[in-house]
Each structure stands twice: as structure tokens, then as C-alpha cells.
Amino acid sequence: MSLSLSYLIKEPKVRKDKNPLLLLLHGYGSNEEDLFSFAGELPEYYFIVSARAPFDLSYGSYAWYAINFDADENKFSDIGQARASRDIIARFIDELAANYPIDAEDVTLIGFSQGCILSYAVALSYPEKVRRVVAMSGYWNPEIAVDDYLENDFSRLKIFASHGTVDQVIPVEWARKSIPMLQVLGIAIVFKEYLVGHGVAPQNFFDFKHWLQNT
């Protein structure tokens, strides 16, 4: 079957009529193999799908959007590409639910870095499609959301956000600033910090798995 994104899938060991979905979104310059490596550690009653970002950087590495540098070496994001990826992911969720016995009412996005930024954008743009987000080492960028996202109903959306305190790629301050912005919208959010750089600490993995089981 041909879906909007290339992906890897691990089907649930425990089958129901419909099973919930964990959709893994990797960071800039990585690919679908990256987060899929811990699929075996995740609960067995989920469909676990790891998607490949649509923009090809070089052999085996992909991005959800380009990051460019200007003459003064200031970084800026290609917002047009980011918004295109946001809608591709939203469509991809619908395609997965149409092609596999997935419970469309129980979809969780697990994003790292750029994949985290996109997870926020998809969930706040289309909260009817996403029940929970595990947002690791990223931040909320309202520019990537749909224009009228503030009119959405966020009452069932839950977020587990985490960040490394010595992250040199995305400063922890950017993540910290995101939390009150999301709380103001009435979103239930848990935020944890770990003494790591731009990566996922073992404790972080344990904590979000525990959170998944309790929400």
C-alpha cells in the first residue's frame, strides 16, 4: 500500500478489534530507523509506526523542514515546509487508520527534536486526531500551527514534555517557555528535565512509558 510517508511498523502482540497507535517522529537529519529502535520496549498493545520525514537531505537522512543560515549565521526554519509536513502527518494518521485496525480515537505522537516541534503543531492544529503527545527535546512554535488553532478544543489533549538541561542544539529555555503557553490553552501538560544533552535519558524513557500507562 502506498501512504503519504515511508514508515516502519510493529503490530501489536495483544489484538483487539482496534488497537491504539504510537506514531514516532524523528529529528532533523535522522530517519525512521532511529526511534523505531526502542519499539520493542514500548507496550505491546499498540500499533507502533515510525515515519520518515518527507524532505531528503542526503543518503539516509531526512528532515521535516529545512533549517537555513543567513549571512550572519542566524538559523531560521522553513515555515512553509514545516506547515506542509504538519498536514502530511495529519493525512498520514488518517491513512494508517484506514489501512490498519487502528483506534482513531487513541493516537499518540512521540516526537524527538524536529519531530517534537511537528508533534506539537499537529496536535494543536488537529486535536481531534491526537489524544496525547510525548514531546522530547523540542518546543512549541505557533507559526507552524493552522491559523485558527486557538479556536480548537484541547480538553482531551495530554502532553508529556521533556528536555535535557545541557542541550546545545535546542536550549532548554525554549522548552520551558512553551509550557505556560500550552497551559494557558487548558492543555494538561507534564514537564520534566534531565541532566543530558540533545538526547533521551534512560530515566526520560522510563518516565514517559509510565505516563503512557497512566493516561
N, C-alpha and C positions, 0 to 999 in steps of 0.2 A: 504494500500500500504506500502511496506517496503523500506524505504530510508536509506541512509548511517548513518544518525543521528536521534535520537529521537528528537521530536520537538513539540511545541505548535503553533497553527496558528490562526490568526484573519483575516478573509476575509474582503475585502473592502466593505463599505456600498455603495459607488458610483462605479458601474460596468462599465468598458469599455470592448472592445474586449480583451485587455490585460492591466493589471494594474502593476504599478511598485512594487518592493519588498524592504522592510526593513528587513534585516536579523540581529537579535540580538545575540551577542556572549558574554556570561557571563564570570565572573572572576574565578580564581582558588578556588576550594572548594565550589563553588556555584552550581546552576542548572538552567534549562530553565525557572523555575517559576520566578526567580529573576527579570530580565529585563522586562519580559512579564507583570509584574505588572503595568508598565506605558504604555502598548499598547493602552489603552483607551484614553490616552492624545495625541496620535500621529495622524497625518492627516488621514482622513477616506478613501482616495482613494488608499491606499497602501494595499498589502498583507503584514502582519506583522508576521514574523516567528521567534520564539525564539528556538535556537538549544541547545541541551545538549552535552557537551563535551564528547569525547569517553572514557576517562580513569576514571575508578571508584575508588574513594578514600575511601569512607565509605558510610553508608546509606544516600542517598540523596545528596551527594556531589561528584563533578566530576572535572576533570582537562583536559586542552588541552595538557598539558605535565607535567611531574613530575618536582618538584623543590627539589633538594637534598642538603644536607650539608656535607662538608668534615670534617676531624678531627679538623680543626681549625675554624669550624662553618662558613666557607665561603659558600655562596649559589651558586649553579650552576644549570643551566637548562638542561634538557634532550633534546638536539637539534634534535636527531633522532625522538623522539616522537612529537616534535613541527613541524618538517617537514612533518611527517605523517598526523598530524591534518590539516596542511595547505592544503594538497592535498585532504583530506576527505571533507573539507569545499568547495573547488573548485568543487568537484564532486557533492556535495550536492546542490550547486547552480544550476547546470545543471539538476539534478533530479527534483528540485522544478519547474523549467521552463518547464520540460517535463510533469509534473503531474498536474500543475495548470495553468490557463491562465495568466501567469506572463510575463511581458515585459523583456526579457533577456537583452535588451539594457539599462535598467534602474534599476540597482541593487545597493542598498546602504547597506554597512556593518556598524552596530553600535556596537562597542566593548568596554567593560569596563575591565581595568586591563589586565589580561592574554588574555582576548578576544580582547582587543585593540591591543596587540602585534601581535596576529594572524591576525587581520583585516589588519594591515599594510602589513604583509607578504603575504597574499592572494592577496591584491590589487596590490602590486608591482611585484609579480610573474605573475599574470594573469590580467593585467589591461583591457584586452578585456572583462572580466567578470564583472568588478566592475566599476561603474561610480563615486561613492562617498563613503567616509569613515567618520564616526563620531568616532574619536579616543579619548576615555576618560581614563585618569589615566593610561597611558601606554607609550610605547616608540617604536621606530623603531629599530629592531635588524636584520641587513643584513644577519646574519648567517642562519636565518630561511627562507630567500627567495631562489628561484631557483638560481642555479649558474650563469646563464647568464641573470639575471634580468636587468642589465644595458643596454641590447640591446632592451628592451621593449619601446613601445611608450606610454608615460604618458600624452599626450597632452589633453586628455579629463578627466583625473582623478582630482577630487577635494577632499580636506580633511579639516575637521573641527577638530582640536585637542584641548584638554583642560586638565587642571591638577589642583589639589589642591596645594596651596603654602606650606601647612604644612602636606603634605602626608608623613607618616612614613613608608609606605610599599614600594612605588616606589618613590624615590626622584624626586622632580620637575626638578632638573638639568638634569636628564636623558631625560625628555621630551623636555626641552629647547635645548639640544644638537641635538635632532632629526630634529628640524625644518630646520636649514641650510642644513643638509644632504639631505633633501627632496626638498628644494628649488633649490639646485644645479641641481637636475634632471628635473627641469622645472615644478614641480608639484605645482598647485595652492593650497596654504595652509593658513588657518586662525588659529591662536593660541591664546587661552585665558586662563588666570589663575584666580582662585577663592580662597578666603580665607577659604578653607576647608581642611580636611584630605583626606583619601582614600575613596572618595565617590563622589556623584553627587549633587552639589548645585542646588537649585531651579532655580537660575539665569542661570546656565550652561544648564539646561534642556530647559529653555525658549530660550536661545541664539541658541542652535543647532536646535531647532524646526524652529525658524525664518530663520536660514541658509538653512535648507531643503526647505523651501517655496521659497527662493530666488535663489536657484541654480537649 
